[in-house]
């Protein structure tokens, strides 16, 4: 209850210790009930047969990426960013039935060196193509550096982080190991990412850089054929400057080269994208409005067929986020292609096409309780259906009016 309402009901200035105790008990009960309700929504989705995916629920609900709005998932591009998230347990919920697809990790202050931060994540899944071509499956679904090395889907086992301030910069390292020993094609994957963060550099208030390199060693045990080059090289930059005390401009770019040469497969890919976002704080920092524009260009060369595929597009997005109560934050987003062109040199004749994709609308919420934060992204068709079918006095959460959650993650600060 808010202070004004509770005081008017109980008599301002006349609260006894017993009354205060009852108020605290009621508040704790409400918070516990709301958290249980949110977790129940996640369970409902899983029991209904829908899988809760590995997306970042906050970014998905906001319809943006961590390059546009500061978020923990920037560590997958810039490992120096783990310094900003020390003392975080991060759980990504894949399904509600105790399956094996959940993943997550913990970031903590190191006891080995002053100012250092370490982190371990396990069971991280693979994301789609590096380019944002997968807009139909969610805005910015792919810009997390999760595309497998060389496009070779070796299972991720562990991601280890180390970061420490060094001189005037923040230095971070991210080491990934993966393996796949099932079937005839057996492989091991190693990838190393270096992250550097600078303050007041090159005209920006903050600049982050990352170079990555990864490779896969693969063997067909049935034929004895080894790979002759499966690797990835990746560069990225993110700069932020504050235009005033409310507005910030974020500029970013990524360049990635993938190669996969193994057992008759002869594939290379180059992907580049650049973008800009304007972020404005609202209501004394309790909320934000973000709008961004991205340009993506990708070339795939498959010499096995041979085929050349070129895709370029420009798309816009906007999102809003607002803390409406101490325990509740709401968000929504909108993204759409402005231009989307594809060219494929494929027999019997090459062709160019314009790819039509619908406007993508997203929504979500966060519930904070003590040190826990539950982020959830709401299924838009289900939300629209429930709003249309709400009966006065029954609300959204009664039988027949249950919200459906697409993505969820749970974080704990310590």
C-alpha positions in Angstrom: 0.0 0.0 0.0 1.2 3.6 -0.6 1.7 5.8 2.5 -1.2 8.1 1.7 -3.7 5.3 1.3 -2.5 3.4 4.4 -2.5 6.5 6.5 -6.0 7.6 5.5 -7.3 4.1 6.4 -5.5 3.8 9.7 -5.1 7.3 10.9 -2.0 9.3 10.1 0.3 9.8 13.0 -1.6 7.2 15.1 0.1 4.0 14.1 0.9 1.7 17.0 3.9 -0.7 16.8 1.4 -3.5 16.4 -0.2 -1.7 13.5 3.2 -1.1 11.8 4.0 -4.8 12.3 0.7 -5.8 10.6 1.5 -3.4 7.7 4.9 -5.0 7.2 3.4 -8.5 7.3 0.8 -7.5 4.7 3.5 -6.0 2.5 5.7 -9.1 2.7 2.6 -11.3 1.9 1.8 -9.2 -1.1 5.4 -9.2 -2.5 5.6 -13.0 -1.9 2.3 -13.6 -3.6 3.2 -11.4 -6.6 6.5 -13.2 -7.0 4.8 -16.6 -6.7 2.2 -15.4 -9.3 4.9 -14.4 -11.8 6.7 -17.7 -11.4 3.3 -19.4 -11.8 2.9 -17.6 -15.2 6.2 -19.0 -16.3 5.2 -22.5 -15.2 1.9 -22.2 -17.0 3.7 -21.5 -20.3 5.9 -24.5 -19.9 3.1 -26.8 -18.9 1.0 -25.7 -21.8 3.7 -27.0 -24.1 5.6 -23.8 -25.0 9.3 -23.6 -24.2 10.6 -20.6 -22.4 13.6 -19.6 -24.5 17.1 -18.4 -23.6 16.5 -14.8 -24.6 17.3 -11.9 -22.3 13.8 -11.2 -21.2 14.4 -7.5 -20.4 15.9 -6.8 -23.9 13.2 -8.8 -25.6 10.4 -7.0 -23.8 12.0 -3.6 -24.5 12.5 -4.5 -28.2 16.2 -3.6 -28.2 19.7 -4.8 -27.7 22.3 -4.3 -24.9 24.3 -2.2 -27.4 21.5 0.4 -27.3 20.6 0.1 -23.6 23.0 -0.8 -20.9 22.5 -4.4 -19.8 24.3 -7.4 -18.4 24.3 -9.2 -21.7 27.0 -6.8 -22.9 29.5 -9.1 -21.3 29.1 -11.5 -24.2 30.6 -8.8 -26.5 32.7 -6.8 -24.0 34.0 -9.0 -21.1 35.4 -6.0 -19.3 31.7 -5.2 -18.5 31.6 -8.0 -15.9 33.2 -5.4 -13.6 29.9 -3.6 -13.5 27.9 -6.7 -12.6 30.0 -8.2 -9.7 27.8 -10.0 -7.2 25.2 -11.3 -9.7 23.6 -14.8 -10.0 22.0 -15.1 -13.4 19.6 -17.9 -14.3 18.0 -18.2 -17.7 14.8 -20.3 -17.7 14.4 -22.7 -20.7 11.4 -24.6 -19.4 9.5 -25.1 -16.2 9.7 -28.9 -16.0 13.2 -29.3 -14.7 14.8 -30.0 -18.1 18.4 -29.8 -19.1 18.2 -26.7 -21.2 18.3 -24.1 -18.5 21.6 -22.2 -18.3 23.2 -19.4 -16.4 26.1 -18.4 -14.3 27.5 -16.3 -11.4 29.7 -13.2 -11.4 31.7 -12.4 -8.2 34.4 -10.3 -6.8 37.7 -12.2 -7.0 39.7 -12.9 -3.9 42.8 -13.4 -6.0 43.4 -9.8 -6.9 42.2 -6.4 -5.7 39.5 -5.0 -7.9 39.2 -8.1 -10.1 36.0 -9.8 -11.0 35.4 -13.4 -12.1 32.5 -15.2 -13.7 31.4 -18.7 -14.8 28.5 -19.6 -17.1 27.5 -23.1 -18.1 25.3 -24.6 -20.8 25.0 -21.4 -22.9 23.0 -22.1 -26.1 23.8 -20.9 -29.6 22.1 -17.9 -31.1 21.0 -17.4 -34.6 23.0 -15.6 -37.4 25.1 -12.6 -36.3 23.1 -10.3 -38.5 19.7 -9.1 -37.4 18.0 -10.9 -40.3 16.1 -12.9 -37.7 13.9 -10.0 -36.9 10.8 -12.1 -37.4 12.0 -14.2 -34.4 12.6 -11.2 -32.2 14.3 -7.9 -32.5 18.1 -8.0 -32.2 17.8 -11.7 -31.5 21.3 -12.3 -32.8 23.6 -9.5 -31.6 24.9 -11.3 -28.5 28.0 -12.9 -30.1 26.5 -16.3 -29.7 26.8 -17.5 -33.3 29.0 -20.6 -33.2 32.6 -20.5 -34.3 32.6 -20.9 -38.1 28.9 -21.8 -38.0 29.9 -25.1 -36.5 27.4 -26.1 -33.9 29.7 -27.6 -31.2 28.0 -27.7 -27.8 29.0 -24.9 -25.4 30.3 -26.3 -22.1 31.7 -23.4 -20.1 32.3 -19.6 -20.4 34.9 -18.2 -18.0 35.4 -14.4 -17.4 38.1 -12.4 -15.7 38.2 -8.5 -15.6 40.3 -6.0 -13.7 41.1 -2.2 -14.0 44.5 -1.8 -15.5 45.9 1.7 -15.6 43.3 3.9 -17.1 41.3 1.1 -18.7 39.1 -1.8 -17.8 40.5 -5.1 -19.1 38.4 -8.2 -19.5 38.9 -11.8 -20.9 36.3 -14.3 -21.9 37.3 -17.9 -22.6 34.8 -20.3 -24.1 35.2 -24.1 -24.4 32.8 -26.4 -26.2 32.8 -30.0 -27.5 30.7 -32.6 -29.3 31.8 -36.3 -29.0 28.5 -37.7 -30.3 28.3 -39.4 -33.7 31.1 -39.6 -36.2 31.9 -35.9 -36.4 33.7 -35.1 -33.2 34.9 -31.6 -32.4 36.4 -29.2 -29.8 35.9 -25.5 -29.8 38.0 -22.7 -28.2 37.3 -19.0 -28.4 39.0 -16.1 -26.7 37.6 -12.6 -26.4 39.4 -9.5 -25.2 37.4 -6.5 -23.9 38.8 -3.0 -23.3 36.9 -0.2 -21.7 38.0 3.5 -21.7 36.5 6.6 -20.0 36.6 10.0 -21.7 38.3 8.7 -24.9 38.1 9.8 -28.5 35.3 12.3 -27.7 33.1 9.8 -26.0 32.3 9.5 -22.3 32.8 5.7 -22.6 34.3 3.5 -25.3 34.4 -0.3 -25.4 36.4 -2.4 -27.8 36.6 -6.2 -28.4 38.7 -8.4 -30.7 37.8 -12.2 -30.7 39.3 -15.3 -32.3 38.0 -18.8 -32.1 38.6 -22.1 -33.8 37.2 -25.6 -34.0 39.2 -28.9 -34.3 36.9 -31.5 -36.0 37.5 -35.1 -37.0 35.2 -37.6 -38.8 36.1 -40.8 -36.9 34.6 -43.0 -39.7 36.6 -41.7 -42.6 39.6 -40.1 -40.7 38.9 -36.8 -42.5 40.0 -33.7 -40.5 39.0 -30.1 -40.9 41.1 -27.7 -42.9 40.0 -24.5 -41.3 37.1 -23.8 -39.0 37.5 -20.4 -37.4 36.0 -17.0 -36.5 37.5 -13.5 -36.2 35.4 -10.8 -34.8 35.8 -7.0 -34.0 33.5 -4.6 -32.3 33.2 -1.1 -30.8 30.6 0.7 -28.7 30.8 4.4 -27.8 28.5 6.4 -25.6 28.4 10.2 -25.1 26.0 12.1 -22.9 24.4 15.0 -24.7 23.0 16.5 -21.5 21.8 15.2 -18.1 18.9 13.3 -19.7 20.0 12.2 -23.2 22.8 9.8 -24.3 23.9 8.8 -27.8 25.2 5.3 -28.3 27.1 4.3 -31.5 28.3 0.8 -32.3 29.6 -1.5 -35.0 30.6 -5.1 -35.5 32.6 -6.9 -38.2 32.8 -10.7 -38.3 34.4 -13.3 -40.6 33.5 -17.0 -40.4 35.1 -19.9 -42.3 34.1 -23.6 -42.3 36.1 -26.1 -44.4 35.4 -29.7 -43.5 34.5 -32.9 -45.2 33.2 -31.4 -48.5 31.8 -28.3 -46.7 33.4 -25.1 -48.0 31.8 -22.1 -46.6 32.8 -18.5 -45.7 30.7 -15.6 -44.4 31.3 -11.9 -43.7 28.9 -9.9 -41.6 29.0 -6.2 -40.7 26.5 -4.0 -39.0 26.5 -0.5 -37.6 23.9 1.4 -35.6 23.0 4.4 -33.5 20.6 4.8 -30.6 19.3 7.7 -28.6 18.4 7.0 -25.0 16.4 9.5 -22.9 15.9 9.2 -19.1 12.4 10.1 -17.9 10.7 10.7 -14.5 13.9 11.4 -12.6 15.6 8.3 -14.0 12.8 5.8 -13.2 12.2 5.2 -16.9 13.7 5.5 -20.3 12.8 5.9 -24.0 15.1 4.5 -26.6 15.0 4.7 -30.4 17.6 3.3 -32.8 18.5 2.6 -36.4 20.7 -0.3 -37.6 22.2 -1.1 -41.0 23.3 -4.7 -41.6 25.2 -6.3 -44.5 26.0 -10.0 -44.8 27.7 -12.1 -47.6 27.7 -15.9 -47.5 29.8 -17.8 -50.0 29.2 -21.5 -50.2 31.7 -23.1 -52.6 30.2 -26.5 -52.1 27.3 -25.8 -54.5 28.4 -23.0 -55.3 26.1 -20.2 -54.1 26.5 -16.6 -53.1 23.9 -15.0 -50.8 23.9 -11.3 -50.0 21.5 -9.7 -47.6 21.4 -6.0 -46.5 18.7 -4.1 -44.6 17.9 -1.1 -42.5 15.6 -1.3 -39.6 14.3 0.9 -36.8 13.2 0.2 -33.3 11.8 2.0 -30.3 11.2 1.1 -26.7 10.0 2.4 -23.4 10.6 1.2 -19.8 9.2 2.6 -16.6 9.4 1.7 -12.9 5.7 2.1 -11.9 6.2 0.9 -8.3 9.2 -0.1 -6.1 8.7 -3.7 -7.1 7.3 -3.5 -10.6 8.8 -2.3 -13.9 6.9 -2.3 -17.2 8.3 -2.2 -20.8 7.3 -2.4 -24.4 9.0 -2.1 -27.8 8.4 -1.9 -31.5 10.8 -2.8 -34.4 10.4 -3.0 -38.1 12.5 -3.2 -41.3 12.7 -0.1 -43.3 14.5 -1.8 -46.2 15.3 -5.5 -46.6 17.0 -6.9 -49.7 18.4 -10.3 -50.6 20.4 -11.6 -53.5 21.1 -15.2 -54.3 23.2 -16.6 -57.1 21.5 -19.9 -57.4 20.7 -22.1 -60.4 18.8 -21.9 -62.7 19.0 -18.1 -62.4 20.2 -15.5 -59.8 17.5 -13.3 -58.3 17.0 -10.3 -56.0 14.1 -10.0 -53.7 12.6 -7.7 -51.1 11.9 -9.6 -47.9 8.7 -8.6 -46.2 8.6 -9.0 -42.5 5.9 -7.7 -40.1 6.3 -5.1 -37.5 7.5 -6.8 -34.3 5.8 -5.6 -31.1 7.1 -6.7 -27.7 6.2 -6.2 -24.0 7.4 -7.4 -20.6 7.8 -6.7 -17.0 10.2 -7.1 -14.0 9.3 -7.9 -10.4 11.8 -7.0 -7.7 11.6 -8.7 -4.3 14.4 -8.3 -1.8 17.6 -9.2 -3.9 15.7 -11.1 -6.6 14.6 -9.7 -10.0 12.4 -11.7 -12.2 12.3 -10.5 -15.9 9.6 -11.8 -18.2 8.6 -11.1 -21.8 4.9 -11.4 -22.5 3.5 -13.2 -25.5 1.9 -10.3 -27.6 -1.0 -12.3 -29.3 -2.0 -13.8 -25.9 -1.8 -10.3 -24.3 -4.0 -8.8 -27.0 -6.5 -11.6 -26.6 -6.6 -11.3 -22.9 -7.1 -7.5 -23.0 -9.9 -8.0 -25.5 -11.6 -10.6 -23.3 -11.1 -9.0 -19.9 -14.4 -8.9 -17.9 -14.9 -6.0 -15.4 -14.0 -7.1 -11.9 -12.2 -10.3 -13.0 -8.9 -8.8 -14.2 -6.1 -10.4 -16.2 -5.1 -13.1 -13.7 -8.3 -15.0 -13.2 -9.3 -18.2 -15.0 -9.3 -17.6 -18.8 -7.3 -14.5 -18.4 -3.8 -15.8 -17.6 -0.9 -14.0 -19.3 1.5 -16.1 -21.3 5.3 -15.6 -20.8 7.6 -16.3 -23.7 11.0 -15.6 -22.1 12.1 -15.3 -18.5 15.2 -14.9 -16.5 15.9 -14.6 -12.7 18.7 -12.6 -11.2 20.0 -12.4 -7.6 22.3 -9.6 -6.3 24.7 -10.5 -3.5 
